[in-house]
């Protein structure tokens, strides 16, 4: 079980009942805009949380998909995840999604930094990377605030919602982590 505390947040394992809070985030068109998924249905949100719970029990564990919860709140405002993409070389991928009511408050940066720290210090990863849509300026700014460096711009490398999409690739190495 992973439980991380940052200055203003708790990053914790999902609980089954969290699907309603996640649905309140990921059913919004503005949240799904740059994601590979369309606004989630209630069934999709519940299935996502159940999948995160199954992933938390896997051995060896390769996915750390955590609820982002402000200590004063009783429900998640989003999620942050770290997937070990290649254990042999110590590589992981970071992601995050937050409710629009908390956009611009630094929570994505704080949650991402907290989970990246876990990845480097506890999982002993060598490299953590992330990708985002070039049009999602707020997301790539979060990655830069975490300390990641832009490594590339991949042109039409993914089919998302029936259309070709570009990706920006960001990464940080363990020796660069402070």
N, C-alpha and C positions, 0 to 999 in steps of 0.2 A: 504494500500500500504506500502510495506516494502522497505526502502532504507537505506542501511548500508554503512558506510565508514570505511575502515581500513587504515593503514598507506599508502599502495600502491594500494588499490583496491576500487572499488565501487561494492557492491552486491545489485542488483536491480531486480525488477520484470521483467520477460521477456516481450518483445514486439513481436507482431506477426512476424515482419520482421527478428527477431533474429534466425529464424529456419535455415537460410542459414549458419550463423556462427556456430550454434550448429552442423549442418550437417558436416561442415568442420572439426569438432572435432570427432564426434562419428561415422563417416563413415570410420575412419581409423582402420585397423586391430589391430594395437598396442594399441589403446585406448580400443577397445572392448575385448581384450584378456582376461582380468579378470572379465569382466562384464557378467551379465546374458543374455545380448543381443548380437547378431551378429552385424557386422558393419551395421549401419542404412542406409536405403535408404533415398532419399530426402523426400518421402511421410511419412516415419516413423519419421523423424526429425521434419517435419512440424506438424504432429499429436502430437508429444511429447510436443512441445511448446504450441500448442492449449490446450492440457490437463493441462499444468502448468497454463495457463491463467484461465481456468475454476476452477482449484483448488484454485487459489488466490481469487476467488469470493465466495467460499463456506462459509457458516455460520453454525456452528463455523468452522473456518479455521483450518485444521489439517496438511496441507502440505505447506511448504515454500520452493519452488524450485526456486532459484534465479540465474540470469546471473552474471558471474564474468567478470567485465570490468575494465581494467586499465584506469585511468582517461585520459591518452593521446590517447587512442584508441576509435574508434567509434563503435566497435563491441565486443561481448563477446569472451573470450578465453576459456570458459568452463562454468560449472555450479556447484553450491553447494546447498545442500538441507537438510532440517530438517523436518522430519515427526513426528507428535505427534502420537505415537503408542498406548499409553494408557493414556488418559487425567485424568482418575480417580486417577492414581498413579503418574502422572506427568512424564511420560517417553517419550523420543523422540529418533529417529534414524537419524544419520548424514551420508551424502554421498557427493561425489565430483567427478568431471571429468574435466580434463584439456587437452588442446592441447599439443602434445609432444614438440612443440617448446619452451614451457615455463616450462617443467618438470625440476626439480632440482633448481628452483629459489625461492622456499619457498612460492609460491602462494597458493598451496593447504593447507598448514599449516595456512597461514594467513586468507584465506577464511573460512576454517573450524573453526578456533578460533573465527572469527567474528560472524559466525552464532551460534556457541555454546554459546557465550556470550549473544547474543540475546535470545536464548532459556532459559538460566538461569535467566537473568535479566528482560526480558519483558514477556516471557511466564511462568515464575516461575516454570520451570521444575525441578524435583528432580534428574533425571538421564538421561544422554544422552549416547547412545551406538552406535557402528558401527561394521560392520563385513567386513572381507576382505579375499581373498584367501591367504593362507600361503605363496604361491610362490611370491606374490606381495609384496616384501620387501619394496619397496618405499612407498606403501600405509600404511603398518603397522607402518613404521617409522613416517609418517605424524601423525598418531593417537597418537603415543607416544609423539611427539613434542607438540601436542595440550594439553597433560597432561592426556590422557586416559591410563588406566591400562589394560593389557591383563587379561581377566577373564577366558578364556578357548579356547580350540581347539576342535571343533566339527568335528568328523570324518564322511565323506561322508553323510553330513546332507542335501545336496541340489543336485538336478539334474540340471546341467547347460550345455546347448548345447548338450544334449543327454548323458552326462557322470556324474558320481558321483563326487562331489567336497567337499573338506573340507572347514571349515570356522574358522577364528580366530575371537573371540569376544572381543571387547574393550569397556570400559565404564568409565565415570567419574560422580561423584556425585556433587550436588550443593555445598555442604560444602567443597569440594576439589577445587572448581573453584576459581581462583585468578584473 
